[in-house]
Amino acid sequence: MIEGAISPVGDVDFFKFTVPAAGATVRLETFDATGKDCAVGMTTTLKLYGPSLVQFTPATVGIGDGIGGCSALVYFFSGGAGDYYVSVEETGNDAVIGTYRLEVKVQKGGSLESEINDLPASADPIPTTAPPDSDVSILSNHIMGDVSVDYYKITVPEGKSIRAEVIEGDAESCTTVGDIDSRLTLYKGDGTTQIAQDNDGGRGTCSKIDGTGGLLQKTPAAHGLPADTYYLKVDSIASGGAAQFKYRVAVTVR
């Protein structure tokens, strides 16, 4: 977590970070000065660059992808270990930001998805109990189109919130039409009572549920949860190739 400011208007801040290993998944997210929330009216944009400072595509995450108007990006670095760059700017470049915080966090690699995990009783565990918060990514394969279902179980301590997002698992992209079209559903500990559902709330046609933050959560039902084991279902309502894809489910509990 690093602190910065956007001043004067039009200022852009660049940061270099090191990806420690090939195939790492990293969450990059901006917050207000608290490091936990996003103040009303604050908007940021993140842009991601490779070692030679060539901007990634897709790279820009603007209003609506983090908490409130702050930005967030969960990215799988298939290019391997090395130094990468991220820039932070005020969305629109027409205002200053007195203080913001940027978090860059490598997600722990969970075990590969097992099959069959198409029921809550056979759900794959996502190990998210390490304090003070946890970031885990699991590689999975949605191989049977619109009839395929994958379940994961998440242990949540009292009062914590869930951020869950589907991102790329291979060459297929969330932003290329016909590649990945996922849906996420969050259930209570009984495995049947639905708490929240999202189809295209992530990048492109990938899905995201985000209960983190203070007053500006994207998914209030996933915020401040009672201590319990919760179930996350990944499926697709698409047909054809868009319903058959490799993916990563990236989960943050904080």
Secondary structure, DSSP 8 states (H G I E B T S, - for coil): -EEEEE-STT-EEEEEEEE-STTEEEEEEEE-TTSS---TT--EEEEEE-TT--B-SS--B-TTSSSTT--EEEEEETT-SEEEEEEEEETTS-S-EEEEEEEEEE-EE-----S---SGGG-EEE---SSS-EEEEEEEEE-SGGG--EEEEEEE-TT--EEEEEEESSS--TTSTTT---EEEEE-TTSSSEEEEESS-SSTT--EEE--SSS--S-GGGSS--SEEEEEEEE----GGGGSEEEEEEEEE-
